[in-house]
Amino acid sequence: MLGIVALVGSSTLLDLRLLNRGFLRHQPASQVTSKLLPVMWTSFAVMLVTGVLMFLSEATRCYESTSFRVKMALLVVVGLNAVFFHFAAYRKIGEWEASPKTPGAAKLAGVVSLVLWICVIVAGRGIAYW
């Protein structure tokens, strides 16, 4: 539980910064990213290890669960969105972070990330019921 809270929480802070919202909107995007990425990677590692262990304890039940399959598919899309952000916007962060306007690619990645993480959480909760 701590892993998902740390990952989604730090991701949400970064996404809100990309959308020029939240209390970090006045901070340079590179500074916010450099502080949050280590938290995100550590949280992801914790979630990966604990998720694999949970899956192994109930592999058949999880594999047969539609919610589990949806969650795994959504996590793949979350990863693809992160790759999109890094290749489309993060590479040029030095050029646009001082600008009052965040580029469209960064905003798109932020919105998609927020929506996907909400869907991942809902699908994850659904594993116990469906």
N, C-alpha and C positions, 0 to 999 in steps of 0.2 A: 504494500500500500504506500509506503514511504517513497518508493521509486517512482510510481505513477504521479504522485503528488508533486515531487520535485521536478520531474520531467515536464509534465503538463503545465505546472506553475511557471517554470522558467521559460518554457516555450511561449506561454501566453504573454509574459512580460515582453519578450522579444517581438512577438507578433504585434502587440499594441504599440510598441515603439515604431515598428515599420509602418503602422497606420497613423502615426503622429497622435496617438491617444495614450492615456495613462500617465502615471506620474514620472515616467522615464523619458517622456517625449522631448525634453529639453537637453537630454544627454546625447552626446555624439553616438551614432549607431555603432561605430566600430568599438567604442568603449563598452557599450551595453553588450554587444556580441562577445567581446573578449572575456567579459566577466561571466556571462551566462553559458557559453559553450562548454566549459569544463564541467559545470553542474549538469548540463544536459547529457553529456557523454557518460559521466559517472552514473547518473540515474538510469540511462539506457542500459549500461552494463549490468547494474543491479536487477533491472527488470528482465533482461535476457536470461540471466542465471536463474532467478526465481521462477520465471515463466516456464522455462524448460523443465525445472524440477516439478512444478505443479502439473504440467502436461504429462510428464512421465508417470506421475502418481494416478492419473485418470485418463490415460491416452485414448482408450476406446470411447469413453463417454464424451470427451472433448471433441474428438474427431467427428463423431456423429452429430454434434451440435451445430446447427445452422449459425447460431450467434458466434460460435468460435471461428467458423470459416469466414464469416463476414468480418470479424475483428482482425483476423490474420490478413485478409485482403486489404482492409483499411490501413493496417500498419505498413504494408508494402507501398501503398499510395502516399502515406505520410513520408516514407523514406524517399520516394521519387520527388515529392514536393520539396524536401530539404535539398536534394541534388539540384533541382531546378533553381532554388534560391541561391545556392552557392555558385552555380555557373552563370546565372542570368543577372544577378544583382550584387552579390557579395564581392565578386572580383573587382568591381569598380566602386566599392564603398567609399574610398577616399575622395572620389570625384563628387558624389552626391550627398554625402552626409552633412556637409555644411550648407547645402541648399535647403530652403524652406519646404521644398516639395520632394517627397520620396518618389522614386521612379515607380512606374506602373508594375513592373515585374516584382519588385519587393512588396508592394501593396497586395498584389495578387497572391504571392506566396504566404503573406501574413493572414489574409482572409481564409484561404484554403486550409492553412494549418489550423486555425481556430475551429473551423467547421469539422475538419477531420478528427481532431482530438475529442471533440464532443461526441462524435459518432463512435469513436473507439471506446470511449467510456461507457456509452449506452450499450454497445454490443457486448462489451466485457461483463456488464451487469446482467445482460440477458443470458449468458452462458448457464447460469444457475437455474434459469426458468424455462428455457426453450432448447 
